Amino acid sequence: MKTTIDKAGRVVIPAAIRKRAGLKPGTELEVIMDDIAIHLVRTGPEPKLVRRGRRLIAKPMTKPENLPEVDLAVMVEEERNRWPW
């Protein structure tokens, strides 16, 4: 999919990609630039380390309703179809 940059420097992420990635208005993204690409990475609260007995467990701090819906079967099929053989 192609998109363009408007006069204000904004980029529109196509609706199909926003839906698949679970991007909603207000979602925070980090913009990272390397030698060959610009990456948009979803940011969120870091997990919190919680002690359970003698172990530390990483507890997610993102609320379940803020997580994207993931259809694993569709993702696997898309990945399979990405390769030409």
Biopython code that builds the backbone (N, CA, C, O; Angstrom):
import numpy as np
from Bio.PDB.StructureBuilder import StructureBuilder

atoms = [
    (1, "MET", "N", (0.840, -1.182, 0.000)),
    (1, "MET", "CA", (0.000, 0.000, 0.000)),
    (1, "MET", "C", (0.879, 1.237, 0.000)),
    (1, "MET", "O", (1.922, 1.283, 0.653)),
    (2, "LYS", "N", (0.449, 2.205, -0.723)),
    (2, "LYS", "CA", (1.174, 3.470, -0.767)),
    (2, "LYS", "C", (0.351, 4.545, -0.079)),
    (2, "LYS", "O", (-0.877, 4.483, -0.038)),
    (3, "THR", "N", (1.053, 5.526, 0.459)),
    (3, "THR", "CA", (0.400, 6.671, 1.068)),
    (3, "THR", "C", (1.275, 7.884, 0.794)),
    (3, "THR", "O", (2.393, 7.736, 0.300)),
    (4, "THR", "N", (0.802, 9.051, 1.098)),
    (4, "THR", "CA", (1.567, 10.270, 0.854)),
    (4, "THR", "C", (1.670, 11.092, 2.138)),
    (4, "THR", "O", (0.959, 10.858, 3.115)),
    (5, "ILE", "N", (2.566, 12.048, 2.097)),
    (5, "ILE", "CA", (2.740, 12.983, 3.209)),
    (5, "ILE", "C", (2.031, 14.274, 2.817)),
    (5, "ILE", "O", (2.220, 14.772, 1.707)),
    (6, "ASP", "N", (1.213, 14.820, 3.719)),
    (6, "ASP", "CA", (0.510, 16.066, 3.398)),
    (6, "ASP", "C", (1.391, 17.271, 3.713)),
    (6, "ASP", "O", (2.525, 17.112, 4.166)),
    (7, "LYS", "N", (0.872, 18.476, 3.474)),
    (7, "LYS", "CA", (1.647, 19.706, 3.672)),
    (7, "LYS", "C", (2.104, 19.890, 5.109)),
    (7, "LYS", "O", (3.134, 20.515, 5.360)),
    (8, "ALA", "N", (1.338, 19.346, 6.060)),
    (8, "ALA", "CA", (1.680, 19.483, 7.480)),
    (8, "ALA", "C", (2.680, 18.398, 7.928)),
    (8, "ALA", "O", (3.072, 18.363, 9.095)),
    (9, "GLY", "N", (3.090, 17.515, 6.999)),
    (9, "GLY", "CA", (4.041, 16.468, 7.340)),
    (9, "GLY", "C", (3.404, 15.219, 7.920)),
    (9, "GLY", "O", (4.098, 14.368, 8.476)),
    (10, "ARG", "N", (2.086, 15.102, 7.794)),
    (10, "ARG", "CA", (1.378, 13.941, 8.340)),
    (10, "ARG", "C", (1.309, 12.824, 7.311)),
    (10, "ARG", "O", (1.226, 13.057, 6.105)),
    (11, "VAL", "N", (1.345, 11.604, 7.829)),
    (11, "VAL", "CA", (1.214, 10.418, 6.989)),
    (11, "VAL", "C", (-0.059, 9.689, 7.412)),
    (11, "VAL", "O", (-0.285, 9.471, 8.602)),
    (12, "VAL", "N", (-0.879, 9.316, 6.453)),
    (12, "VAL", "CA", (-2.085, 8.550, 6.753)),
    (12, "VAL", "C", (-1.741, 7.068, 6.662)),
    (12, "VAL", "O", (-1.251, 6.596, 5.636)),
    (13, "ILE", "N", (-2.000, 6.341, 7.744)),
    (13, "ILE", "CA", (-1.810, 4.897, 7.747)),
    (13, "ILE", "C", (-3.112, 4.289, 7.230)),
    (13, "ILE", "O", (-4.172, 4.548, 7.798)),
    (14, "PRO", "N", (-3.058, 3.487, 6.165)),
    (14, "PRO", "CA", (-4.289, 2.926, 5.602)),
    (14, "PRO", "C", (-5.121, 2.186, 6.651)),
    (14, "PRO", "O", (-4.583, 1.580, 7.578)),
    (15, "ALA", "N", (-6.442, 2.249, 6.485)),
    (15, "ALA", "CA", (-7.374, 1.683, 7.469)),
    (15, "ALA", "C", (-7.139, 0.200, 7.719)),
    (15, "ALA", "O", (-7.231, -0.252, 8.860)),
    (16, "ALA", "N", (-6.836, -0.571, 6.665)),
    (16, "ALA", "CA", (-6.622, -2.013, 6.848)),
    (16, "ALA", "C", (-5.428, -2.272, 7.764)),
    (16, "ALA", "O", (-5.464, -3.189, 8.584)),
    (17, "ILE", "N", (-4.384, -1.479, 7.629)),
    (17, "ILE", "CA", (-3.197, -1.648, 8.485)),
    (17, "ILE", "C", (-3.508, -1.202, 9.902)),
    (17, "ILE", "O", (-3.114, -1.866, 10.861)),
    (18, "ARG", "N", (-4.219, -0.072, 10.048)),
    (18, "ARG", "CA", (-4.593, 0.393, 11.395)),
    (18, "ARG", "C", (-5.422, -0.656, 12.116)),
    (18, "ARG", "O", (-5.207, -0.920, 13.299)),
    (19, "LYS", "N", (-6.372, -1.254, 11.403)),
    (19, "LYS", "CA", (-7.233, -2.261, 12.021)),
    (19, "LYS", "C", (-6.428, -3.481, 12.432)),
    (19, "LYS", "O", (-6.574, -3.977, 13.550)),
    (20, "ARG", "N", (-5.584, -3.965, 11.543)),
    (20, "ARG", "CA", (-4.784, -5.167, 11.845)),
    (20, "ARG", "C", (-3.839, -4.925, 13.013)),
    (20, "ARG", "O", (-3.628, -5.817, 13.836)),
    (21, "ALA", "N", (-3.272, -3.735, 13.092)),
    (21, "ALA", "CA", (-2.326, -3.416, 14.154)),
    (21, "ALA", "C", (-3.022, -2.947, 15.433)),
    (21, "ALA", "O", (-2.374, -2.788, 16.468)),
    (22, "GLY", "N", (-4.324, -2.727, 15.368)),
    (22, "GLY", "CA", (-5.047, -2.268, 16.550)),
    (22, "GLY", "C", (-4.737, -0.825, 16.903)),
    (22, "GLY", "O", (-4.777, -0.446, 18.074)),
    (23, "LEU", "N", (-4.428, -0.019, 15.897)),
    (23, "LEU", "CA", (-4.124, 1.393, 16.132)),
    (23, "LEU", "C", (-5.416, 2.193, 16.183)),
    (23, "LEU", "O", (-6.210, 2.175, 15.243)),
    (24, "LYS", "N", (-5.614, 2.888, 17.282)),
    (24, "LYS", "CA", (-6.812, 3.697, 17.478)),
    (24, "LYS", "C", (-6.381, 5.138, 17.708)),
    (24, "LYS", "O", (-5.213, 5.377, 18.018)),
    (25, "PRO", "N", (-7.282, 6.106, 17.569)),
    (25, "PRO", "CA", (-6.912, 7.484, 17.860)),
    (25, "PRO", "C", (-6.315, 7.601, 19.264)),
    (25, "PRO", "O", (-6.876, 7.088, 20.233)),
    (26, "GLY", "N", (-5.194, 8.268, 19.356)),
    (26, "GLY", "CA", (-4.529, 8.439, 20.646)),
    (26, "GLY", "C", (-3.447, 7.407, 20.923)),
    (26, "GLY", "O", (-2.712, 7.537, 21.902)),
    (27, "THR", "N", (-3.332, 6.374, 20.073)),
    (27, "THR", "CA", (-2.282, 5.376, 20.259)),
    (27, "THR", "C", (-0.922, 6.042, 20.084)),
    (27, "THR", "O", (-0.695, 6.753, 19.105)),
    (28, "GLU", "N", (-0.023, 5.811, 21.031)),
    (28, "GLU", "CA", (1.312, 6.411, 20.948)),
    (28, "GLU", "C", (2.221, 5.534, 20.095)),
    (28, "GLU", "O", (2.264, 4.314, 20.254)),
    (29, "LEU", "N", (2.945, 6.184, 19.186)),
    (29, "LEU", "CA", (3.902, 5.505, 18.331)),
    (29, "LEU", "C", (5.261, 6.182, 18.466)),
    (29, "LEU", "O", (5.351, 7.401, 18.617)),
    (30, "GLU", "N", (6.297, 5.387, 18.410)),
    (30, "GLU", "CA", (7.649, 5.932, 18.393)),
    (30, "GLU", "C", (8.147, 5.863, 16.956)),
    (30, "GLU", "O", (7.977, 4.841, 16.290)),
    (31, "VAL", "N", (8.757, 6.934, 16.472)),
    (31, "VAL", "CA", (9.292, 6.981, 15.118)),
    (31, "VAL", "C", (10.792, 6.753, 15.208)),
    (31, "VAL", "O", (11.507, 7.497, 15.880)),
    (32, "ILE", "N", (11.263, 5.706, 14.517)),
    (32, "ILE", "CA", (12.679, 5.351, 14.540)),
    (32, "ILE", "C", (13.192, 5.366, 13.113)),
    (32, "ILE", "O", (12.567, 4.795, 12.219)),
    (33, "MET", "N", (14.320, 6.012, 12.895)),
    (33, "MET", "CA", (14.918, 6.081, 11.568)),
    (33, "MET", "C", (16.268, 5.392, 11.596)),
    (33, "MET", "O", (17.085, 5.662, 12.476)),
    (34, "ASP", "N", (16.512, 4.501, 10.639)),
    (34, "ASP", "CA", (17.838, 3.915, 10.500)),
    (34, "ASP", "C", (18.355, 4.249, 9.100)),
    (34, "ASP", "O", (17.832, 5.158, 8.456)),
    (35, "ASP", "N", (19.355, 3.543, 8.629)),
    (35, "ASP", "CA", (19.976, 3.877, 7.341)),
    (35, "ASP", "C", (19.061, 3.667, 6.138)),
    (35, "ASP", "O", (19.231, 4.332, 5.116)),
    (36, "ILE", "N", (18.097, 2.758, 6.242)),
    (36, "ILE", "CA", (17.305, 2.437, 5.054)),
    (36, "ILE", "C", (15.797, 2.587, 5.228)),
    (36, "ILE", "O", (15.062, 2.468, 4.247)),
    (37, "ALA", "N", (15.315, 2.841, 6.434)),
    (37, "ALA", "CA", (13.865, 2.865, 6.632)),
    (37, "ALA", "C", (13.462, 3.748, 7.810)),
    (37, "ALA", "O", (14.282, 4.128, 8.646)),
    (38, "ILE", "N", (12.178, 4.056, 7.841)),
    (38, "ILE", "CA", (11.556, 4.733, 8.975)),
    (38, "ILE", "C", (10.562, 3.738, 9.559)),
    (38, "ILE", "O", (9.730, 3.191, 8.835)),
    (39, "HIS", "N", (10.644, 3.504, 10.851)),
    (39, "HIS", "CA", (9.790, 2.521, 11.511)),
    (39, "HIS", "C", (8.854, 3.222, 12.489)),
    (39, "HIS", "O", (9.261, 4.145, 13.195)),
    (40, "LEU", "N", (7.604, 2.781, 12.524)),
    (40, "LEU", "CA", (6.650, 3.224, 13.530)),
    (40, "LEU", "C", (6.462, 2.067, 14.492)),
    (40, "LEU", "O", (6.080, 0.969, 14.087)),
    (41, "VAL", "N", (6.732, 2.315, 15.770)),
    (41, "VAL", "CA", (6.647, 1.266, 16.780)),
    (41, "VAL", "C", (5.664, 1.701, 17.852)),
    (41, "VAL", "O", (5.789, 2.786, 18.421)),
    (42, "ARG", "N", (4.681, 0.842, 18.124)),
    (42, "ARG", "CA", (3.704, 1.142, 19.165)),
    (42, "ARG", "C", (4.426, 1.164, 20.517)),
    (42, "ARG", "O", (5.224, 0.279, 20.827)),
    (43, "THR", "N", (4.133, 2.173, 21.295)),
    (43, "THR", "CA", (4.690, 2.236, 22.639)),
    (43, "THR", "C", (3.566, 2.005, 23.634)),
    (43, "THR", "O", (2.388, 2.167, 23.314)),
    (44, "GLY", "N", (3.935, 1.639, 24.801)),
    (44, "GLY", "CA", (2.943, 1.400, 25.839)),
    (44, "GLY", "C", (3.640, 1.291, 27.172)),
    (44, "GLY", "O", (4.867, 1.344, 27.250)),
    (45, "PRO", "N", (2.866, 1.140, 28.208)),
    (45, "PRO", "CA", (3.484, 1.035, 29.523)),
    (45, "PRO", "C", (4.328, -0.234, 29.640)),
    (45, "PRO", "O", (3.939, -1.307, 29.180)),
    (46, "GLU", "N", (5.471, -0.082, 30.257)),
    (46, "GLU", "CA", (6.364, -1.214, 30.483)),
    (46, "GLU", "C", (5.727, -2.184, 31.470)),
    (46, "GLU", "O", (4.964, -1.769, 32.342)),
    (47, "PRO", "N", (6.032, -3.473, 31.338)),
    (47, "PRO", "CA", (5.513, -4.418, 32.329)),
    (47, "PRO", "C", (6.120, -4.144, 33.702)),
    (47, "PRO", "O", (7.219, -3.601, 33.811)),
    (48, "LYS", "N", (5.405, -4.518, 34.721)),
    (48, "LYS", "CA", (5.856, -4.307, 36.096)),
    (48, "LYS", "C", (6.312, -5.654, 36.658)),
    (48, "LYS", "O", (5.630, -6.665, 36.491)),
    (49, "LEU", "N", (7.469, -5.660, 37.324)),
    (49, "LEU", "CA", (7.954, -6.888, 37.944)),
    (49, "LEU", "C", (7.255, -7.081, 39.288)),
    (49, "LEU", "O", (7.288, -6.205, 40.152)),
    (50, "VAL", "N", (6.624, -8.238, 39.446)),
    (50, "VAL", "CA", (5.874, -8.559, 40.653)),
    (50, "VAL", "C", (6.470, -9.827, 41.248)),
    (50, "VAL", "O", (6.734, -10.796, 40.536)),
    (51, "ARG", "N", (6.679, -9.809, 42.558)),
    (51, "ARG", "CA", (7.242, -10.986, 43.211)),
    (51, "ARG", "C", (6.121, -11.960, 43.569)),
    (51, "ARG", "O", (5.151, -11.604, 44.239)),
    (52, "ARG", "N", (6.284, -13.201, 43.102)),
    (52, "ARG", "CA", (5.371, -14.292, 43.458)),
    (52, "ARG", "C", (6.227, -15.394, 44.066)),
    (52, "ARG", "O", (6.936, -16.116, 43.366)),
    (53, "GLY", "N", (6.142, -15.502, 45.372)),
    (53, "GLY", "CA", (7.022, -16.448, 46.056)),
    (53, "GLY", "C", (8.450, -15.965, 45.931)),
    (53, "GLY", "O", (8.767, -14.838, 46.312)),
    (54, "ARG", "N", (9.311, -16.813, 45.400)),
    (54, "ARG", "CA", (10.715, -16.434, 45.222)),
    (54, "ARG", "C", (11.014, -15.970, 43.799)),
    (54, "ARG", "O", (12.170, -15.727, 43.453)),
    (55, "ARG", "N", (9.988, -15.849, 42.985)),
    (55, "ARG", "CA", (10.195, -15.495, 41.582)),
    (55, "ARG", "C", (9.664, -14.112, 41.276)),
    (55, "ARG", "O", (8.713, -13.638, 41.898)),
    (56, "LEU", "N", (10.303, -13.465, 40.294)),
    (56, "LEU", "CA", (9.797, -12.209, 39.754)),
    (56, "LEU", "C", (9.065, -12.520, 38.454)),
    (56, "LEU", "O", (9.580, -13.241, 37.599)),
    (57, "ILE", "N", (7.872, -11.977, 38.315)),
    (57, "ILE", "CA", (7.059, -12.215, 37.129)),
    (57, "ILE", "C", (6.728, -10.859, 36.512)),
    (57, "ILE", "O", (6.381, -9.911, 37.216)),
    (58, "ALA", "N", (6.840, -10.780, 35.187)),
    (58, "ALA", "CA", (6.499, -9.542, 34.483)),
    (58, "ALA", "C", (4.983, -9.492, 34.300)),
    (58, "ALA", "O", (4.404, -10.348, 33.631)),
    (59, "LYS", "N", (4.350, -8.492, 34.896)),
    (59, "LYS", "CA", (2.906, -8.322, 34.793)),
    (59, "LYS", "C", (2.619, -7.207, 33.787)),
    (59, "LYS", "O", (3.083, -6.081, 33.968)),
    (60, "PRO", "N", (1.853, -7.507, 32.721)),
    (60, "PRO", "CA", (1.543, -6.462, 31.737)),
    (60, "PRO", "C", (0.734, -5.338, 32.377)),
    (60, "PRO", "O", (-0.147, -5.595, 33.197)),
    (61, "MET", "N", (1.026, -4.111, 32.011)),
    (61, "MET", "CA", (0.313, -2.968, 32.561)),
    (61, "MET", "C", (-0.729, -2.418, 31.576)),
    (61, "MET", "O", (-1.485, -1.509, 31.919)),
    (62, "THR", "N", (-0.769, -2.967, 30.352)),
    (62, "THR", "CA", (-1.762, -2.551, 29.373)),
    (62, "THR", "C", (-3.083, -3.236, 29.681)),
    (62, "THR", "O", (-3.125, -4.442, 29.921)),
    (63, "LYS", "N", (-4.151, -2.469, 29.674)),
    (63, "LYS", "CA", (-5.475, -3.031, 29.932)),
    (63, "LYS", "C", (-5.883, -3.922, 28.756)),
    (63, "LYS", "O", (-5.587, -3.596, 27.606)),
    (64, "PRO", "N", (-6.556, -5.038, 29.031)),
    (64, "PRO", "CA", (-6.953, -5.965, 27.954)),
    (64, "PRO", "C", (-7.762, -5.300, 26.841)),
    (64, "PRO", "O", (-7.630, -5.684, 25.679)),
    (65, "GLU", "N", (-8.590, -4.319, 27.167)),
    (65, "GLU", "CA", (-9.403, -3.679, 26.127)),
    (65, "GLU", "C", (-8.569, -2.815, 25.188)),
    (65, "GLU", "O", (-9.042, -2.440, 24.115)),
    (66, "ASN", "N", (-7.319, -2.489, 25.579)),
    (66, "ASN", "CA", (-6.448, -1.691, 24.729)),
    (66, "ASN", "C", (-5.544, -2.542, 23.850)),
    (66, "ASN", "O", (-4.782, -2.001, 23.048)),
    (67, "LEU", "N", (-5.613, -3.868, 23.984)),
    (67, "LEU", "CA", (-4.798, -4.753, 23.165)),
    (67, "LEU", "C", (-5.483, -4.979, 21.819)),
    (67, "LEU", "O", (-6.711, -5.047, 21.754)),
    (68, "PRO", "N", (-4.698, -5.095, 20.741)),
    (68, "PRO", "CA", (-5.314, -5.343, 19.438)),
    (68, "PRO", "C", (-5.854, -6.766, 19.352)),
    (68, "PRO", "O", (-5.324, -7.683, 19.978)),
    (69, "GLU", "N", (-6.914, -6.936, 18.567)),
    (69, "GLU", "CA", (-7.419, -8.279, 18.305)),
    (69, "GLU", "C", (-6.498, -8.915, 17.273)),
    (69, "GLU", "O", (-6.215, -8.315, 16.236)),
    (70, "VAL", "N", (-6.033, -10.125, 17.553)),
    (70, "VAL", "CA", (-5.103, -10.798, 16.664)),
    (70, "VAL", "C", (-5.731, -12.098, 16.190)),
    (70, "VAL", "O", (-6.131, -12.934, 17.000)),
    (71, "ASP", "N", (-5.817, -12.267, 14.876)),
    (71, "ASP", "CA", (-6.279, -13.527, 14.295)),
    (71, "ASP", "C", (-5.036, -14.248, 13.804)),
    (71, "ASP", "O", (-4.544, -13.979, 12.708)),
    (72, "LEU", "N", (-4.532, -15.162, 14.614)),
    (72, "LEU", "CA", (-3.268, -15.831, 14.329)),
    (72, "LEU", "C", (-3.315, -16.605, 13.018)),
    (72, "LEU", "O", (-2.335, -16.605, 12.273)),
    (73, "ALA", "N", (-4.426, -17.261, 12.722)),
    (73, "ALA", "CA", (-4.533, -18.032, 11.482)),
    (73, "ALA", "C", (-4.384, -17.126, 10.256)),
    (73, "ALA", "O", (-3.726, -17.497, 9.284)),
    (74, "VAL", "N", (-4.989, -15.954, 10.304)),
    (74, "VAL", "CA", (-4.871, -15.006, 9.194)),
    (74, "VAL", "C", (-3.437, -14.519, 9.065)),
    (74, "VAL", "O", (-2.923, -14.405, 7.952)),
    (75, "MET", "N", (-2.793, -14.233, 10.170)),
    (75, "MET", "CA", (-1.408, -13.766, 10.127)),
    (75, "MET", "C", (-0.476, -14.826, 9.543)),
    (75, "MET", "O", (0.413, -14.504, 8.754)),
    (76, "VAL", "N", (-0.674, -16.079, 9.923)),
    (76, "VAL", "CA", (0.159, -17.169, 9.395)),
    (76, "VAL", "C", (-0.070, -17.297, 7.891)),
    (76, "VAL", "O", (0.888, -17.436, 7.132)),
    (77, "GLU", "N", (-1.326, -17.251, 7.455)),
    (77, "GLU", "CA", (-1.631, -17.372, 6.031)),
    (77, "GLU", "C", (-1.035, -16.211, 5.239)),
    (77, "GLU", "O", (-0.499, -16.426, 4.151)),
    (78, "GLU", "N", (-1.117, -14.996, 5.756)),
    (78, "GLU", "CA", (-0.520, -13.840, 5.080)),
    (78, "GLU", "C", (0.986, -14.003, 4.954)),
    (78, "GLU", "O", (1.566, -13.670, 3.921)),
    (79, "GLU", "N", (1.614, -14.509, 5.991)),
    (79, "GLU", "CA", (3.064, -14.715, 5.956)),
    (79, "GLU", "C", (3.422, -15.791, 4.934)),
    (79, "GLU", "O", (4.404, -15.644, 4.207)),
    (80, "ARG", "N", (2.654, -16.855, 4.868)),
    (80, "ARG", "CA", (2.895, -17.905, 3.867)),
    (80, "ARG", "C", (2.755, -17.357, 2.440)),
    (80, "ARG", "O", (3.550, -17.693, 1.562)),
    (81, "ASN", "N", (1.762, -16.529, 2.221)),
    (81, "ASN", "CA", (1.514, -15.980, 0.881)),
    (81, "ASN", "C", (2.508, -14.895, 0.496)),
    (81, "ASN", "O", (2.573, -14.497, -0.667)),
    (82, "ARG", "N", (3.276, -14.418, 1.454)),
    (82, "ARG", "CA", (4.256, -13.372, 1.168)),
    (82, "ARG", "C", (5.411, -13.883, 0.321)),
    (82, "ARG", "O", (6.042, -13.114, -0.404)),
    (83, "TRP", "N", (5.682, -15.148, 0.409)),
    (83, "TRP", "CA", (6.835, -15.731, -0.299)),
    (83, "TRP", "C", (6.384, -16.317, -1.622)),
    (83, "TRP", "O", (5.328, -16.945, -1.688)),
    (84, "PRO", "N", (7.168, -16.124, -2.683)),
    (84, "PRO", "CA", (6.728, -16.506, -4.027)),
    (84, "PRO", "C", (6.712, -18.005, -4.316)),
    (84, "PRO", "O", (6.088, -18.397, -5.301)),
    (85, "TRP", "N", (7.343, -18.856, -3.541)),
    (85, "TRP", "CA", (7.393, -20.279, -3.912)),
    (85, "TRP", "C", (6.216, -21.047, -3.512)),
    (85, "TRP", "O", (6.146, -22.249, -3.770)),
]
sb = StructureBuilder()
sb.init_structure("model")
sb.init_model(0)
sb.init_chain("A")
sb.init_seg("    ")
for serial, (resi, resn, name, xyz) in enumerate(atoms, 1):
    if name == "N":
        sb.init_residue(resn, " ", resi, " ")
    sb.init_atom(name, np.array(xyz, "f"), 0.0, 1.0, " ", f" {name:<3s}", serial, name[0])
structure = sb.get_structure()
